[in-house]
Amino acid sequence: MKQRHKERKKILVFALAALLCTLVHALTICGKCGHEVKDDAAICAHCKAAVAKEVKAAEPESMVAAAGDTIGEIAAAFVEKQYKLAEQHAEHPGLAFAIYQNAFAVLRLVPSDERSMRIGKALVLNMNKSRQELMFGNVPCRMCQGTGKLKVDLGKVDGSKNIKFVDGMKCKRCGGLGYRREYLSVDRIKMNVLKGRQSFEQMCMVAGEVKQGRVYLSEELVGKLDIEQRALVMTGLPVPCKECQHTGLQICRSCKGLKWERCPADNCKGGVIERPAGGLRGTVKKRLNDPLVEICGRCEGSGEIPCRICQGKGSVICVKCGGTGEAPPCARCSGIGLVTCTRCGGTGKYRDEICSKCAGEGKFLCTSCKGEGSVSK
């Protein structure tokens, strides 16, 4: 009995030593004799006993789910979702522009890495592309009045007041299309931007997304944001300039948005230059000793040329915002959307208690701009 008791005590000591060595030195120890076993060995070289293999515990599914539950990853998934949504509505540049703007603001929550930089570049590229498409459209040709036919004014030849559009002959300015793709009027561009924004807001409301300033976020993401992250997102989509509504344009004062001005060529009257008899070769003679007439080469007989101030766009850079399309930064918070609590000095505590003014945050959203970083005036 004593011998058996000693053997049991010896085995217990060896087992405890094996456990201690495993925890401290991370070695594989035989549980029977206590000797070290080589890595990946199935049998102990000392006592020939089988070596029990360590089985690693599987990571719980909840831990795996929690690893992808951070604000940055949720925001990244939301940005990619909105990027794909904007691509689906590429034929509606106003709507696509609003979606790209929203996604770019949410991207500020994503940690800076190679992936976020790549997405950011794509967002900026497509946002600018959509903004340019908003400014262009098919405008009826002024020369042929949308007919696509050559316009002939018989009054420039025989003094009659008769204008005809010749069948089978294309308009020189539009090539027979009846329209030209050119800059739209400022009012129409503004309308396209506002309609796109309206459609975007309706889409977000149907999807159940929550509005933070001018930015829409998923309900899951909003519940995880602190006050600084909220301000970071809201300042990512500034308030539009009151005058130009994110277009960065205003009506040209020279042509008053008409895009055209009177032809400045000498002696050009309605697209025709009158010269005395015996003038240049190729002129058309009306009557003996009467003035000769020829089509003005500068305006091609239309009597007008593109405005030299706006280059035929009908718009110039907005003076109020300098072409940015955004309202100026808030004077109180300098555009960051947050101000330090004056009661606790930013500590979050007042007289050893949680500050009631800032709810312990040490900061609060700027009351002037509501946390958006800019105010439209």
Helices and strands as residue ranges (DSSP letters): H 2-25, H 61-67, H 71-88, H 93-106, G 107-109, H 114-135, E 136-140, E 149-153, H 155-158, E 163-170, E 179-183, H 186-207, E 210-212, E 215-217, H 219-222, H 227-234, E 249-251, E 260-262, E 268-269, E 272-275, E 284-285, E 292-295, E 304-306, E 315-317, E 338-340, E 349-350, E 353-354, E 363-365
